[in-house]
């Protein structure tokens, strides 16, 4: 059964945790003891309904305040598909958590409170979904029961989001609008009689139909070497294999490849997975590859098909989401972690701050603070083989690490 990874986003009190709890309840994915705990806690609080947010908010502070602070991952299945939902926080100070939760998602749900419409955090979350190039985005217009299931209100919000989408650079995104009430269950798993004007699918039916293939779109083949396999046993005395995960495309025996950064050429001799050997390995496969020639390959090198080489350079431009309380400033030094490779990096220029409401940029700022997104230029201590993020997600992204604290301070998307 295929697994679909979904990220949720929305402003505070838009109902993300309640929606997920409702999905778990209606798909009968809650255990008896969990359901009893929800019923008991809801009764203690004097609610005449089940507080489904209790199914996901695990931290004591979350339950006390009725908010989501950390990213929670929820696992459940229907008869058609398995799901992993990243329940991400709505507060502006936790924007970095939303980036983390959405970084491996194949689809995203952006919740909007029908009473409030599109707010600042809606702009921010919609922008991040576009920045991460998440292809399928559901705009879940929640709490429709509190606006009398108004079709006019639904169309107003839909129009505002479509206007935002028209200003985005990412044009391959599929937007789906669904009016619902997470608390009452309207259009979540079961079709609602309160929205006769809505002819679309329920949320769950739509999610079950989405493509659950690998997050990375088809592109040029990239095989970063994680480790070199040398058993040195009597049976495999001369075996020398290169283990890693294939991104972008497929590899098969006989393909001519180049080893980067040395540019040495060879051909694939065998493709192995544990005790099995394959003629062809698809993208997303973790395998061990051997080459016909005894060339020098080590961890951090990359195998690519000849004539499909990425950019190899010691300088790059990127968009970065800043995740540290200490601001980013030009001339600062960090470690860059790019796939299995790393290098020292210096910020040579902070070019701009990107306004997440699609209203433009602020040029030549002095610093980039926590949760801001901006464009930077980097100088590296050694050449890296990279692609732009729009061409290859896995080989076009990186993180920055503060060498003094070992904290991850930023996540970058190469231009």
C-alpha positions in Angstrom: 0.0 0.0 0.0 1.4 3.4 -1.0 2.1 6.1 1.6 1.1 9.7 1.1 2.9 12.3 3.2 0.8 15.4 3.9 1.7 18.6 5.7 -1.0 20.8 7.3 -0.7 24.5 7.8 -2.9 27.3 9.0 -3.2 30.2 11.4 -3.8 29.8 15.1 -7.2 28.2 15.9 -8.0 27.5 12.3 -8.6 23.9 13.4 -5.7 21.8 12.1 -5.5 19.5 15.1 -9.3 19.2 15.2 -9.4 18.3 11.5 -6.8 15.6 11.9 -8.6 14.2 14.9 -11.9 14.2 13.0 -10.2 12.3 10.1 -8.9 9.7 12.6 -12.3 9.4 14.2 -14.3 9.1 11.0 -11.8 6.6 9.5 -12.0 4.5 12.8 -8.2 5.0 13.3 -8.4 5.9 17.0 -7.8 3.2 19.5 -10.5 2.6 22.2 -8.3 4.0 25.0 -7.5 7.1 23.0 -11.2 7.7 22.2 -12.1 7.2 25.9 -9.5 9.7 26.9 -10.9 12.3 24.5 -14.4 11.7 25.7 -13.4 12.0 29.3 -11.3 15.1 28.8 -14.0 16.8 26.7 -16.6 16.1 29.4 -14.3 17.5 32.1 -14.0 20.7 30.1 -17.8 21.0 29.9 -17.9 20.5 26.1 -21.0 19.0 24.5 -18.8 17.7 21.7 -15.6 15.7 21.3 -12.5 17.8 21.3 -10.7 16.0 18.5 -7.6 18.2 18.8 -6.7 16.1 21.9 -5.9 13.3 19.4 -2.8 15.1 18.1 -1.7 17.8 20.6 0.7 15.7 22.7 2.7 18.2 24.7 1.3 19.4 28.0 1.7 23.0 26.9 -0.3 22.3 23.7 -3.2 20.7 25.6 -3.3 23.5 28.2 -3.2 26.3 25.6 -5.2 24.5 22.9 -2.4 25.2 20.3 0.2 23.2 18.4 3.8 24.0 19.2 5.9 21.2 17.8 5.5 19.2 14.6 3.5 16.0 15.3 3.4 13.1 12.8 0.2 11.1 12.7 0.0 7.7 11.0 -3.2 6.1 9.7 -4.6 4.0 6.9 -7.8 3.5 4.9 -8.6 0.6 2.6 -7.0 2.4 -0.3 -3.9 4.2 1.1 -1.7 4.8 4.1 -1.0 8.4 5.3 1.5 10.3 7.3 0.3 13.8 8.3 2.7 16.4 9.7 0.6 18.6 12.0 2.6 21.8 12.0 2.2 24.9 14.2 0.3 28.0 13.2 2.1 30.7 15.2 4.4 33.0 13.2 7.3 32.2 15.6 7.0 28.5 14.6 7.2 29.1 10.8 10.5 27.2 10.8 8.6 24.1 12.1 6.2 24.4 9.1 9.1 24.4 6.7 10.5 21.3 8.4 7.2 19.5 8.4 6.5 20.3 4.7 10.0 19.6 3.4 9.2 15.9 2.7 5.5 16.2 1.9 3.9 15.2 -1.3 0.7 17.2 -0.6 -0.3 20.0 1.7 -3.5 21.1 3.4 -3.8 24.8 4.2 -6.7 25.6 6.6 -8.5 28.9 6.5 -11.1 30.0 9.1 -14.1 30.9 7.1 -15.0 33.7 9.5 -11.5 35.4 9.2 -10.7 34.6 5.6 -7.2 35.0 4.3 -4.8 36.4 7.0 -1.1 37.1 7.3 -0.2 33.4 8.1 -2.2 32.2 5.2 0.0 34.3 2.9 3.1 32.9 4.6 2.0 29.2 4.5 0.9 29.5 0.9 4.2 31.1 0.0 6.2 28.3 1.7 4.2 25.6 -0.1 5.2 27.4 -3.4 8.8 27.8 -2.3 9.0 24.0 -1.5 7.2 23.3 -4.8 4.5 21.1 -3.3 2.4 20.1 -6.2 -0.9 19.3 -4.7 -2.3 21.8 -2.2 -5.8 21.6 -0.6 -7.3 24.9 0.5 -9.6 23.6 3.3 -12.0 26.4 4.2 -12.9 25.3 7.7 -15.6 26.3 10.2 -18.2 26.7 7.5 -20.9 26.0 10.1 -20.0 29.3 11.8 -20.8 31.3 8.6 -24.0 29.3 7.8 -22.3 27.4 5.1 -22.2 30.5 2.9 -21.3 29.9 -0.7 -20.5 33.6 -1.1 -17.9 33.5 1.7 -16.4 30.3 0.2 -16.1 32.0 -3.3 -14.6 35.1 -1.7 -11.8 33.2 -0.1 -11.3 31.0 -3.2 -10.9 34.2 -5.3 -8.3 35.6 -2.9 -6.2 32.4 -3.0 -6.4 32.2 -6.8 -5.2 35.7 -7.0 -2.2 34.8 -4.9 -1.5 31.8 -7.0 -1.4 34.0 -10.1 1.5 35.9 -8.6 3.5 32.7 -7.8 6.5 31.6 -9.9 5.5 27.9 -9.5 2.8 27.3 -12.1 2.6 23.5 -11.9 0.7 23.5 -8.6 -2.8 21.9 -8.3 -5.2 23.8 -6.1 -8.3 22.1 -4.7 -10.8 24.1 -2.6 -13.0 22.2 -0.1 -15.6 23.8 2.3 -15.8 21.9 5.5 -16.4 21.8 9.2 -13.8 19.8 11.1 -15.8 19.9 14.3 -19.0 18.6 12.7 -17.4 16.5 10.1 -18.9 18.2 7.0 -17.1 17.2 3.8 -14.2 15.7 5.8 -14.8 12.0 5.3 -18.5 12.1 4.5 -20.3 14.3 2.1 -22.3 17.2 3.7 -25.9 18.0 3.1 -25.2 21.5 4.3 -23.3 22.4 1.1 -25.6 21.5 -1.8 -23.8 24.1 -3.9 -20.5 22.2 -3.6 -20.1 19.5 -6.2 -16.5 18.5 -5.4 -15.1 15.6 -3.4 -14.7 15.2 0.4 -11.3 15.8 1.8 -10.5 12.1 2.3 -11.8 11.0 -1.1 -9.5 13.6 -2.7 -6.5 12.6 -0.6 -7.0 8.9 -1.5 -6.8 9.8 -5.2 -3.6 11.8 -5.0 -0.4 10.4 -6.4 1.8 8.9 -3.7 5.0 8.6 -5.7 8.3 9.9 -4.5 8.4 13.6 -3.5 11.1 14.3 -6.0 9.9 14.9 -9.5 11.5 13.1 -12.5 14.7 14.9 -13.5 18.3 14.1 -14.3 19.8 11.2 -12.3 21.8 11.9 -9.2 23.5 9.2 -7.1 25.4 10.7 -4.1 27.7 8.1 -2.6 27.0 7.6 1.1 29.6 4.9 1.7 32.0 2.5 0.0 31.3 -1.2 0.5 34.5 -3.3 0.9 33.6 -6.7 2.5 37.2 -8.1 2.2 36.0 -11.6 2.7 37.2 -14.7 0.8 34.0 -14.8 -1.2 33.9 -11.1 -2.0 37.7 -10.4 -1.9 37.7 -7.8 -4.7 34.2 -6.4 -4.3 34.1 -2.6 -4.3 30.6 -1.1 -4.3 29.2 2.4 -3.8 26.0 2.6 -1.6 23.5 5.4 -1.8 20.0 6.5 -3.0 19.0 7.2 -6.6 17.3 10.6 -7.2 15.8 12.1 -10.3 15.7 9.1 -12.7 16.6 5.5 -13.2 20.0 3.7 -13.6 20.7 0.4 -15.3 23.6 -1.8 -16.0 25.7 -0.5 -18.9 24.9 3.2 -18.3 28.0 5.4 -18.8 28.4 7.6 -15.7 30.8 10.3 -14.6 32.2 10.5 -11.1 32.0 14.0 -9.6 34.0 16.1 -8.9 36.9 14.2 -10.5 34.9 13.8 -13.9 36.2 10.3 -14.2 34.1 8.2 -16.6 33.1 4.5 -16.3 30.1 2.2 -16.8 27.7 0.5 -14.3 28.8 -3.1 -13.9 26.1 -4.3 -11.4 23.3 -3.0 -9.2 22.8 -4.8 -5.9 20.3 -4.7 -3.1 21.4 -7.0 -0.2 21.6 -10.4 -1.8 19.7 -9.5 -5.0 21.0 -8.1 -8.3 19.0 -5.9 -10.6 19.4 -4.8 -14.2 17.6 -1.5 -13.6 17.0 0.5 -10.4 14.3 3.2 -10.2 14.5 6.6 -8.6 14.1 6.4 -4.9 15.9 3.1 -4.7 18.7 2.6 -2.1 21.2 0.3 -3.8 24.9 -0.5 -4.1 26.5 0.1 -7.5 29.7 -1.3 -8.9 31.6 0.1 -11.8 33.6 -1.6 -14.7 36.7 0.4 -14.0 38.6 0.6 -10.7 38.3 4.3 -10.3 38.6 6.4 -7.1 35.2 7.0 -5.5 34.6 8.0 -1.9 31.8 9.3 0.3 30.5 12.6 -0.9 31.2 11.9 -4.5 28.3 11.8 -6.9 27.6 9.5 -9.9 25.7 11.0 -12.8 25.0 10.0 -16.4 27.4 11.5 -18.8 26.1 14.6 -20.5 23.8 15.2 -17.5 26.3 16.8 -15.2 25.1 19.4 -12.6 26.8 22.7 -11.9 30.2 22.3 -10.1 31.2 25.5 -8.4 32.5 27.1 -5.2 29.8 29.9 -5.3 26.1 29.7 -5.4 22.9 31.8 -5.0 20.0 30.5 -2.9 16.8 31.4 -1.2 17.0 30.7 2.5 14.6 30.4 5.4 16.3 31.5 8.6 15.7 29.3 11.6 17.9 30.7 14.4 17.4 33.3 17.0 20.7 35.0 16.1 20.2 36.8 12.8 22.1 36.1 9.6 24.4 38.8 8.5 26.8 39.1 5.5 30.4 37.9 6.1 29.3 35.2 8.6 30.8 31.7 8.3 28.9 28.4 8.6 29.1 24.8 7.6 26.9 23.8 4.5 25.5 20.3 4.4 24.5 19.4 0.9 23.2 15.8 0.7 26.1 13.6 2.0 28.6 16.4 1.3 29.7 19.3 3.4 32.0 22.3 3.2 32.7 25.6 5.0 30.6 28.4 3.7 30.7 32.2 4.0 27.8 34.5 3.4 29.2 37.0 0.8 25.9 38.9 0.3 22.5 39.2 1.8 20.7 40.3 -1.4 17.1 40.7 -0.2 14.3 39.8 2.1 11.3 38.2 0.3 7.9 39.3 1.5 5.7 36.3 1.9 2.5 38.0 0.9 3.9 38.1 -2.7 4.2 41.9 -2.5 7.8 42.0 -3.5 11.3 42.2 -1.9 13.3 44.4 0.5 16.7 44.9 -1.2 20.0 45.0 0.6 18.9 44.4 4.2 21.4 44.4 7.0 20.3 41.1 8.5 17.8 38.2 8.2 16.0 37.3 11.4 14.2 34.2 12.7 11.5 32.9 10.3 12.3 35.4 7.5 13.0 34.3 4.0 15.6 35.9 1.8 18.1 35.6 -1.1 21.8 35.1 -0.3 25.1 34.4 -2.0 27.6 31.9 -0.6 31.3 31.2 -1.2 32.4 27.6 -0.4 35.7 26.1 0.7 35.5 23.5 -2.0 33.4 22.8 -5.2 30.0 21.2 -4.8 28.0 19.5 -7.5 24.5 21.0 -7.3 21.3 21.7 -9.3 18.7 24.4 -8.9 15.9 23.4 -6.6 13.3 23.7 -9.3 15.2 21.2 -11.4 16.1 18.7 -8.7 14.8 19.0 -5.1 17.3 16.6 -3.5 20.4 18.1 -5.2 19.1 21.7 -5.0 18.6 22.0 -1.2 21.0 22.3 1.7 21.1 23.3 5.4 23.5 25.7 7.1 25.0 24.8 10.5 26.5 27.1 13.1 30.0 25.7 13.7 30.0 27.1 17.3 26.7 25.6 18.4 26.1 22.8 15.9 22.6 24.1 15.5 20.9 24.0 12.1 20.3 27.7 11.4 18.9 27.8 7.9 17.5 25.7 5.1 18.3 26.8 1.6 17.0 26.3 -2.0 19.6 26.8 -4.7 18.6 29.1 -7.6 
